[in-house]
Amino acid sequence: MPVHVELAPKPRTVLVVLLVNAGGVVPVSSLVREVWGDDPPVSALRNIQTYIFQARKVLSRITGVSVRSVARELLMTRPGGYLFSDKSAKFDHESYRKMVADGRDTIRKGDYGKGILLLDRALASWRGPAFVDVVTGVTLEAHRRQLEESKLGVIEALSSAKIEMGRYYEAVADLTVSVCEHPLHEGLHYQYMRALSMAGDRAHALDVFSKLRVSLVSELGIEPSDVMQELQSSILNSSCLS
């Protein structure tokens, strides 16, 4: 069951940086940069020590062990920085990445049914946007974007697998919200157009292309890729898409 971590914004940021780098030492300088950017206060190093202590107290309450034990076995001080143990805790993002890798590999081997189950399970492990309750600096923002892009890639792969199995209407349902939320993402639009066309709604599929083109031209000044234009032509010609 998820546990709410009661930490102020800055110590929360420090703790999350350590969590995403579990198993490796994070230099104090990296923590300072993540919290304050290029304008840290004179007291930055002392403040980081305070934030680490606050994080250890919260971890002590969650785990039921002493703060001393947390400092010795979970969130440890190392020369020049701190280390969150990757042996004393399990991480959702690691389980998610394993399910995604296994799902993609299973699909590549032709077992679409099992691959779909794995990718569905991976998406179900998300409880909201990545780092939604964390003030992110440069490092965490990069991690956040990577995770969000990974999620979109999973939705794309999952939809493609469902299309291959003839589950067109499921793919349409899966993609409807994602396409609206990401109007410039060609991969999602590509699968959405395929699913709509194969479900017999070619008019809607062509409308999706038109809206994508308007968004790309107005926002980025570019035309849809050759792959998207070829798909549009195939739909216009009522070709049988595989």
N, C-alpha and C positions, 0 to 999 in steps of 0.2 A: 504494500500500500504506500503511495507517495507520501512523503513527509515534508511539510512546509518548513523551510529553513529561514529562521528569523535573524537576518543579518542586515545591517545598514548597507547602502549602495556600494561604498568603496571596499569594505571587507568582503562583500559578496563578489565583487569583480575579482579581487585577489584570489578567493577560493576557487572560482570557476576557471581562472587561468591555470591554476595548479591541477584542477581536475582534468582539463582537456590535454594536459601534458603529463598525465599520471605515468609514473615510472621513470621520469627524467627530471633532472634538477633544473628549476627555473631560476635564473639569476635575479637577484634583487633589483638590478637595473631594469630588467624587463617588466617586473611588476610595477616599478615606479613609472615607467613609460606608459604602461597600459592604463594606469589610474589617472595620471596627470598630463600625459602627452609630453610636449617639449617645455612645459613650464611648471616643474615640480616645486613645491615649497621647500624651504630650508629644512623643515622637519620631516621630509619625505621618508628617510630611512627609519626614523623612530616611529613614524606613523605606520609603516609597513609592519614593523614588529608588533604594534598594537593590533593591527588587523589580523595578523596570524594568530595572536593569542585569542582574539574574539572568535575566529573561525574554529580554533581548537575547542573552545568552550561549547560552541554549538554542536560540534561533532561528538563531544563527550556526552551531551544530553541525548543525542540521537542514538548513539551506540551503547550507552550505559556503562562505559568505562571511564576511568579517570582522565583528566586533562593530561597528566603526566604520561599515561599509557598512549594517549592519542599522539603526543609529541614524540614518543619513542617508536611507535609502530605504524602510524597512519599519516600524519602530516609532520614530516621530520625536517629539522634544520640540517643543512649541509653547507660546506664551505662555499661562501659566495651566494647562497640562495636557499631554496626550500624544495622539498620533494613530497608529492602525494603518492603513497604506495599503490602500485597496481596489483599487489598481491593480497591486500587486505580488504578490497572492495570490488564490487561488480559494477560495470558501467553500461548504461542503456545504449550509448552510442556505439560501443564495441559490438554488442549483441545485434544492433541494427545493421551495422556494416557487414557482419558475418552472414546474416540472413539475406541481405542484398546480394552478396557475392555468391552464396550458394544458390539463390534463386536464378540469377543470371546464368550461372554455369549449368544448372539443370535445364533451363530453356534452350541453351546452346546445344545441349545433348538431345534435344527433341522431346523432352518430357514437359510439355507445356502445363499440364494439370498440376504437377507437383511444384513447378516453378512459380505458377500463379499463386498457389497457397503460401509459398515462402515470401513472395513479394508483398502479398496482402498482409501477412503477419508483420513484415518489416514496417509497412506504413501504419499499421495499427499501434505500433510502439510509440508513435508520436503523440504527445499530449498538448500540442500547440506549437507556435513558432519557436524556432531555436533561440535560446537566451532571451526570451521575452521579458523576463524579470531582472535582467542584468544590464547595467550601463557598460556598453562595450567600447573598448579602445581599438587601436589598429589590429592587434593580434586576434582578439575575440571577434571582431567584425569579419575578419578573413575566415575564421572558423565558422561563423554563422552563415556566411554566404556559401561556403563549401557544403555545409549540411543542407541548406535550402535547395541548392542546385542539385545535390544528390537526390533529394526527395522528388524533385520534378523529373529527374531522369528515371527514377523508379516508376513513377506514374506513367511515363511514356513507354517504358519497357513492358509494364504490366498490361497496358492497353493494347500494345502491339501483339502480345501473346494471346490476349482474349480474342482479338480479331482473327488471329491464325486459327483459333479453335471455333470460329463462327459465332462467338458470343458478342455480336456487334452492339446490341442494345446495352449490355453491361458496360462496354467500352465507352459508348456515348455518355452514359450516366456518370461514369468515373471522370470523364474529361470535361464535362460542361462547366463546372465551377472553376477548375484549374485554368481553362482557356480564358475565362472572363477575368481572372485575377492576374494573368500573365499575357497581356495582349500582344507582346512582341516575341513570344517564345515559339519559334517555328516548329520545333519538334512536337510539342503538344498539339499545335494546330494541324500538323501533318496527320497525326494519328486520329484526330477528331474528324477531319475530312474523310479519311479512309473509312472510319466506322460509320459515319453518316451515309456515305455513298453506298456502302455494302448493305446498310439497313434499308436502302431504297429511298433515302432522302437526299437526292443529288442537288436539289435546289438549295437546301440548307447548307450543304457542303460547299457549294460555290459562293454562297453568301459569306461563309466563314472566311474563305480566301479573300474576298473583296474587302472585308473589314480588316483582315490582317495587313493587306497591302496598304490601305489607308493609314493604318497605325505606323507601319514601317516607314512609309514615305514622309509622313508628317513629323514623326518623332526622331527618326534617324537619317532621313534623306536617302534611303536605299530601297530597292525593289526586293520582292521576295526572291529567295534563292532559286536556282535552276530546278532543284528537286521539287520545290513547291509548285513552280510553274508547270512542270511536267505532269504533276498530279492533277492540277487544274485542267490541263488539256485532256488528260485521260478521262476525267469525269465529264467534261464537255462532250467528248466523243463517245460517252457511255461505254468505255472499255471495261472489261472484267478485271478488277484489281485483285491481286493475290496477296 
